[in-house]
Amino acid sequence: MNHSGRHSAPRPLVGLATLEAARQQVLLTGTIARRQRLAHLHLLEVLPYLFQVASKPSP
């Protein structure tokens, strides 16, 4: 109840700015995860080549 004795409308738990910040965080987290997967896949492609180069005797 408010000061006049009437019930006030329930306040939203989060504001629009907070929702937008949460949405941006979700998008950013997805982008980071996607880039990490791509980097990992690239590393898996490059590693065999690096081992071949490292195992060849130098002239």
Phi and psi in degrees as GROMACS dihedral restraints (atoms count N, CA, C in turn):
[ dihedral_restraints ]
;  ai    aj    ak    al  type     phi  dphi    fc
    3     4     5     6     1   -91.2    20    10
    4     5     6     7     1  -173.2    20    10
    6     7     8     9     1   -64.9    20    10
    7     8     9    10     1   -25.8    20    10
    9    10    11    12     1   -85.0    20    10
   10    11    12    13     1     0.1    20    10
   12    13    14    15     1    91.1    20    10
   13    14    15    16     1    -4.1    20    10
   15    16    17    18     1   -95.1    20    10
   16    17    18    19     1   153.7    20    10
   18    19    20    21     1   -74.3    20    10
   19    20    21    22     1   134.3    20    10
   21    22    23    24     1   -92.8    20    10
   22    23    24    25     1   158.3    20    10
   24    25    26    27     1   -62.9    20    10
   25    26    27    28     1   142.1    20    10
   27    28    29    30     1   -62.5    20    10
   28    29    30    31     1   136.9    20    10
   30    31    32    33     1   -82.4    20    10
   31    32    33    34     1   143.6    20    10
   33    34    35    36     1   -64.3    20    10
   34    35    36    37     1   147.4    20    10
   36    37    38    39     1   -68.7    20    10
   37    38    39    40     1   -35.9    20    10
   39    40    41    42     1  -132.2    20    10
   40    41    42    43     1   147.9    20    10
   42    43    44    45     1   -85.2    20    10
   43    44    45    46     1   172.1    20    10
   45    46    47    48     1   -62.8    20    10
   46    47    48    49     1   -36.8    20    10
   48    49    50    51     1   -63.9    20    10
   49    50    51    52     1   -38.6    20    10
   51    52    53    54     1   -67.6    20    10
   52    53    54    55     1   -39.7    20    10
   54    55    56    57     1   -64.0    20    10
   55    56    57    58     1   -41.0    20    10
   57    58    59    60     1   -65.1    20    10
   58    59    60    61     1   -40.6    20    10
   60    61    62    63     1   -63.7    20    10
   61    62    63    64     1   -40.7    20    10
   63    64    65    66     1   -65.1    20    10
   64    65    66    67     1   -40.8    20    10
   66    67    68    69     1   -63.3    20    10
   67    68    69    70     1   -43.5    20    10
   69    70    71    72     1   -62.5    20    10
   70    71    72    73     1   -38.7    20    10
   72    73    74    75     1   -64.6    20    10
   73    74    75    76     1   -41.1    20    10
   75    76    77    78     1   -63.4    20    10
   76    77    78    79     1   -44.1    20    10
   78    79    80    81     1   -62.6    20    10
   79    80    81    82     1   -43.2    20    10
   81    82    83    84     1   -64.8    20    10
   82    83    84    85     1   -42.5    20    10
   84    85    86    87     1   -61.6    20    10
   85    86    87    88     1   -41.3    20    10
   87    88    89    90     1   -63.9    20    10
   88    89    90    91     1   -40.8    20    10
   90    91    92    93     1   -64.4    20    10
   91    92    93    94     1   -44.1    20    10
   93    94    95    96     1   -62.5    20    10
   94    95    96    97     1   -44.4    20    10
   96    97    98    99     1   -62.3    20    10
   97    98    99   100     1   -41.1    20    10
   99   100   101   102     1   -63.5    20    10
  100   101   102   103     1   -43.7    20    10
  102   103   104   105     1   -65.6    20    10
  103   104   105   106     1   -36.9    20    10
  105   106   107   108     1   -65.1    20    10
  106   107   108   109     1   -40.5    20    10
  108   109   110   111     1   -63.7    20    10
  109   110   111   112     1   -43.0    20    10
  111   112   113   114     1   -63.2    20    10
  112   113   114   115     1   -41.9    20    10
  114   115   116   117     1   -63.9    20    10
  115   116   117   118     1   -39.6    20    10
  117   118   119   120     1   -65.3    20    10
  118   119   120   121     1   -43.6    20    10
  120   121   122   123     1   -62.8    20    10
  121   122   123   124     1   -40.8    20    10
  123   124   125   126     1   -63.1    20    10
  124   125   126   127     1   -41.5    20    10
  126   127   128   129     1   -62.0    20    10
  127   128   129   130     1   -41.1    20    10
  129   130   131   132     1   -63.9    20    10
  130   131   132   133     1   -32.6    20    10
  132   133   134   135     1   -73.5    20    10
  133   134   135   136     1   -35.5    20    10
  135   136   137   138     1   -85.2    20    10
  136   137   138   139     1   -30.2    20    10
  138   139   140   141     1   -55.0    20    10
  139   140   141   142     1   -47.1    20    10
  141   142   143   144     1   -58.8    20    10
  142   143   144   145     1   -38.6    20    10
  144   145   146   147     1   -63.1    20    10
  145   146   147   148     1   -42.7    20    10
  147   148   149   150     1   -63.6    20    10
  148   149   150   151     1   -38.6    20    10
  150   151   152   153     1   -67.2    20    10
  151   152   153   154     1   -36.8    20    10
  153   154   155   156     1   -62.8    20    10
  154   155   156   157     1   -46.1    20    10
  156   157   158   159     1   -63.5    20    10
  157   158   159   160     1   -42.1    20    10
  159   160   161   162     1   -69.6    20    10
  160   161   162   163     1   -29.2    20    10
  162   163   164   165     1   -87.6    20    10
  163   164   165   166     1   -12.0    20    10
  165   166   167   168     1   -73.6    20    10
  166   167   168   169     1   134.6    20    10
  168   169   170   171     1   -68.6    20    10
  169   170   171   172     1   142.2    20    10
  171   172   173   174     1   -77.0    20    10
  172   173   174   175     1   145.7    20    10
